[in-house]
Amino acid sequence: MVAGQMIYRFLITTLVVAADVRAVVELIGAGATVPADVYVAWMAAYRSSRDQFVDVHLDYLARGSVFGKRAIVSRSVSYAGSDSILSDADYEKNPDLQMFPAIAL
């Protein structure tokens, strides 16, 4: 087999294998219990609209605002829900964290 044919077969094999690989997105959140049902509904809607493009793993651990803030500051979750803002000290230590309203009751 000539070198050109070997390279061609390698490229075709690589493209076929790459076509079978789906991106995986994993987002785990934690925090406030009140908005948990809303977050779960949003996760289901997002998952159903993206499943054909990406393998989506979403979860939310509804264990309270304090737990969520501790988890996001320690970087053990991707997002957190809380009914109170982060302290100035937490913002100083973690300037990349941002808070924004998700739902209003």
N, C-alpha and C positions, 0 to 999 in steps of 0.2 A: 504494500500500500504506500503510495507516495505521501509526502508530508502534507500537501494541500488537502488531500482527502481526509487525513487524520485530523487536521485542524477543523475541517468542515464538520466531521462527525462529532468532534468535541463541542463545537459551538451549538449544533443542533441538540445534542444531549443536554447541554447546560440550559438552553432555552426551554426545553420541555420540563426539566426539573424545576426551573425557576417559575414556570407558569403554574405549577402545582403548589407553590409556597404561598400561603396567605399571611398577611400581616396579622400580628396578635397585639391587641390593645388590652391592657389590664389596668383598671382604675378601681382602687379600693378607698372608700371614704368612711368616716366615722363622725359621731357627734350627736347633736340634738335629736330627741325622740319625736318631737312634734311634727317636723317635716318629713319623717321617714317614709310615710305612705306615698307622699308626692314624689320623693326621689325614686322609690321603687317603680312607680308608674312611668316616670320619665325614662328609667333604665330599660324597661320593657319596650317602650316605643322606640328608643334609640337603637336597641339591639335588633329589633325587627326591620328597621330601615337600613341597617348597615351590614347585616349578616352576609349578604352576597359579596361584600367587598373585603370584610375584615372579620377575624375571629375576636369577638368582643367579650371580655370578662369584666362585669361590673358588680360591685357589692357595696353595701352601706351598713356599717355596724352602729345601730342606734343605741348608744350607751350613755348619752348625756353630753351636754355642751363642754363641760370640763374635760371629759375624756377626749372629745374631738380636738379641742385646742391643744391638749398635751400630745396627741398623736400627730397632728400636723407640724408642730414645733419640733418633734423628734424625728420627723420625716418617715414615720412608719405607715402613713397613708398618703394618698394622692390629693385628697381634698377633705375638708371637714365642715360640719354644720354647727353653728352655735347661735344662741340668742344674745350673746354679748361679744364685744370686740376683743381683740388681742391686746395685751398690755403694751405700754410704750417700750418696756424692756424686751418683750418678745419681738416687737417690730425692729428694734435696734439690732438684735441678734440675728434676725431673719428678714432683711430688707426686701427680699424677693417675694415674700408672702403678701397676698392681697386679699382683702375682704370685700364682698359685694352682696347686696341683698338678693336672695333667691326667691323667697316667697314672703308674703305679708298676710297676717291673720287679722 
